[in-house]
């Protein structure tokens, strides 16, 4: 199971965090406008995907990334403007 973070190409400050067994297919799904939550910020690019051996651990990490401290962690470690 993967936890993925998308970044909007139209609005670089907009991110979306999700959980999927196939992040590339899920990126296509988001870019096709099939998600109400991500439709208006298309197109999206995959910023990072992290694979977990255990689905429960992946779900816990996804929930963490959606908290205030998790968003701060993601900004520090997953920025697209890093050298």
PLY file of the C-alpha trace (Angstrom):
ply
format ascii 1.0
element vertex 83
property float x
property float y
property float z
element edge 82
property int vertex1
property int vertex2
end_header
0.00 0.00 0.00
1.24 3.49 -0.87
0.72 6.87 0.70
1.03 9.55 -1.97
1.20 13.33 -2.03
0.08 15.22 -5.10
0.87 18.82 -5.95
-1.33 20.95 -8.17
0.52 22.25 -11.23
-2.01 25.09 -11.51
-1.67 26.11 -7.83
1.73 25.07 -6.44
0.65 25.64 -2.85
-2.18 23.09 -3.13
-1.45 19.50 -2.09
-3.51 16.35 -1.72
-2.58 13.28 0.34
-4.09 9.89 -0.34
-3.75 6.13 -0.03
-3.63 3.70 -2.96
-2.20 0.41 -4.12
-1.34 2.04 -7.49
-0.30 5.73 -7.18
0.24 6.18 -10.94
-3.30 5.00 -11.73
-4.67 7.14 -8.89
-2.86 10.20 -10.34
-4.58 9.55 -13.69
-7.90 9.26 -11.82
-7.39 12.63 -10.11
-6.30 14.28 -13.38
-9.39 12.90 -15.13
-11.50 14.94 -12.70
-13.16 11.94 -11.05
-12.59 13.26 -7.52
-14.78 16.10 -6.28
-12.01 17.17 -3.88
-9.25 17.52 -6.48
-11.13 18.34 -9.69
-10.80 22.12 -9.60
-7.03 22.13 -8.99
-6.04 19.98 -12.00
-3.58 19.06 -13.36
-1.79 17.24 -10.55
1.73 15.82 -10.40
2.98 13.10 -8.10
5.24 14.73 -5.53
6.05 11.63 -3.46
4.82 8.09 -2.87
5.91 5.93 0.04
5.29 2.19 0.00
4.38 0.35 3.19
4.37 -3.41 3.67
1.40 -3.11 6.04
-1.86 -1.36 5.00
-2.60 -0.37 8.61
0.74 1.43 8.92
0.13 3.18 5.60
-3.30 4.37 6.76
-1.83 5.70 10.00
0.88 7.60 8.10
-1.72 9.07 5.74
-3.79 10.26 8.71
-0.65 11.77 10.27
0.17 13.69 7.07
-3.32 15.22 7.20
-2.69 16.71 10.67
-1.04 20.07 11.30
2.28 18.53 12.33
2.07 16.06 9.43
1.58 18.89 6.93
4.61 20.66 8.42
6.61 17.42 8.10
5.55 17.09 4.44
6.51 20.71 3.68
9.98 20.14 5.15
10.64 16.79 3.49
8.55 16.61 0.31
8.92 20.10 -1.23
9.07 20.13 -5.02
11.52 23.08 -5.10
14.32 21.21 -3.32
17.64 20.97 -5.18
0 1
1 2
2 3
3 4
4 5
5 6
6 7
7 8
8 9
9 10
10 11
11 12
12 13
13 14
14 15
15 16
16 17
17 18
18 19
19 20
20 21
21 22
22 23
23 24
24 25
25 26
26 27
27 28
28 29
29 30
30 31
31 32
32 33
33 34
34 35
35 36
36 37
37 38
38 39
39 40
40 41
41 42
42 43
43 44
44 45
45 46
46 47
47 48
48 49
49 50
50 51
51 52
52 53
53 54
54 55
55 56
56 57
57 58
58 59
59 60
60 61
61 62
62 63
63 64
64 65
65 66
66 67
67 68
68 69
69 70
70 71
71 72
72 73
73 74
74 75
75 76
76 77
77 78
78 79
79 80
80 81
81 82
